[in-house]
Amino acid sequence: MKEADEGVDQEEEAVESWHRTGKLPKLQVSAEEYDAWCKPFRNSLIVKLLGKTVSVGFMRFRMERMWALKGPVRVTPLSNGYFLVLFSSTEDRDYALQEGPWMIADHYVLVQRWLPNFNPWKAEYQKRVPVWVRIPDLPHKLYNVESIRRIGNMIGKTLKIDQTTAFFEKGGFARMYVEVDL
């Protein structure tokens, strides 16, 4: 019993130290524990509505309508205007992540995969947004995945190439999903 009491004492001491110094204590965990803690969030996205503060209920309602979800979602507010969206369906999550850009109340919605160490106050991706880019009148010889990816990478970071574009099923313009700086 003494060993268990010593463990509790060490944890209490770490918490007291944190209150005194403001520095978080380091928590030692095994890889298995870490994976188990992260597992419930693997089907989640981190979402932020740019330039507008809204309630969690408003966000949930608008996202459910906008994404035409097949299953329920759980939306949890985070700091700095971010929301954690936990999907019951991987298909719904992938659609929300890949088919943007999305807008709610005339404001862009930033959507990113959940990251274990996400910090809403230090989020780097808030400076970048994925957008669909159309390149009109692209010469036919450039209608191949490699050329289009390279063009997209000149704009930002190519995330996806529209299937119709990739297989040159339709001329007029090439379309790609590119992450760009705001």
N, C-alpha and C positions, 0 to 999 in steps of 0.2 A: 504493500500500500504506500510505502514511503516514496517509491519511484514515481507513482502516479501523482502524488502530492507535489513532488519536486517539479514535475512537468507543468502542473498548473501554476506553481509559483513562478516558473520561468516565463510562462505566457503572460501572467499578470505583470511581471516586471517589464516585459517588452512593451506592453500596452502603456504602463506608466511612463516609460522612457519616451514613447511616441508622444504622449501628451506634453511632456516637458520640452522636448526638442522639436517637435513637428515633423520628425523624420519617421517614415514608416519602418517598422521592423521587418526583417527578411524572414519569410516563412519558408521553411524547408519542406519540400514535397517531392514525392517520387514521380517518375514519369507516368506511372499508372494512375496515381491520384490526379495529376494534372490533366491527363486525357479524360478521366472520368468527370472532372469538374467542367471541362470544355464541351463534352459531348452534347449536352442539352442545347447548346447554342450553335452547333454546326449548321443548322438549317435556318440561320438568322441572317438578317441584313441590318446595317446601320443606315439610318435615313435622316436627312436634314432638309427642311424647307428653307430655302435661301430668302433672307430679307423679310421674314414674317414670323411672328410668334403665334402659335396656335395650341389649342388643347389636345390632349391625347385622344379624346373622343372624336374631335374633328378630324384629326389625322387618320384614325382608324377607319372612320366612315368614308372619307375621300379615297383612301388607298384601296379599300375593299371594292368600291365602285370603279375606280380607275383601272385596277388590275383585273377586274372580273374574276375574283378568286374562287377556286373550286372548294377550298377548305377554309376553316377558321384561322385567324391569326391572333397573336397576342402582341399588343403594342405597349412598350414600357418607356416612359420618358426618361431620358438621361440628362445630363447637364448641357448647358450651352446650346440648347435648341435641338439636340439630337434625340432620336428615338431608336430603340432596339425593337425590331419586328421579327418575331418568331413565327415561322410558317409551319403549318401541319403538312404541307405538300412541297416536295422538292421542285415539282413542276411549276408551282406558283412562284416559288422563290426565284427560280431561274428566269421565268418570264419577267418578273419585276426587275431583276438585275440586268437583263440583256436587251430588253425591248424598248427602252427609253429613247429619247429623254422624256421625262415626266414633268408635268406642271400641275400645281394645285393653286387655285385662286390667283392665277397669272404669275406664279413664282415657281422657279425651277426647284425640283426635288432631287437632291443628291442621294444616290443609292450606292452602297458599297457592301461587299462581303463583311461579315462579322470577323473581327480580329481579336484574339485573346487579350492583347494588351492595349486595346483601344482607349485612348484618353481624349475625351471631347474637348479639352482645353488645349491640346497639342496636336490635334488632328491635321495631318498634312494634306489629306485629300480634299479638304474643303477649298483648296486653291485650284482644284481641277474638277472638270465635269465631263462626263461622256455625252457626246452628241452625235446624231446622224448627220453626215456630211454628204452632199450631192455634188458631184463633179460633172457639169454639163459638157456635152460634145467631146467626150474623151475619145481619142483616136482608137479605132477598132483593134489595132495591134497591141494596145495597152490593156485590153480586157482580159487579163489573167490575174490570178490571185497574187503572184509575186509583185507585179507592177503596181497593182492597186494597194497592196500592203505598203509598199515603199512610198507611194504618194501620200497615203494616210499618215505614215511615220514622219513625213515632212511637215504635216500639220500638227501632229501631236503623237499619241501612241495608238496605233490601230488595235482595236479590241475585237472587231468582227467585220466581216465583209458580207453584205447582203447576198443571199443565195442567188437571186435573179442576176445580180451583177457578176458573181463568181462564175456562173455557168453561161454568161452572155446570152441570157434568154430574152433580153429586151435592150435595145439601144437607147440613145438619148441622153442618158446620164449614168454614171457609176455611183453607187451608194455604199458607204462604209460607216461603221461606228467607231469614233475616235475620241480618246480622252484628251481634252485640251485645257490649257491654263485659263483661268478666269481673268 
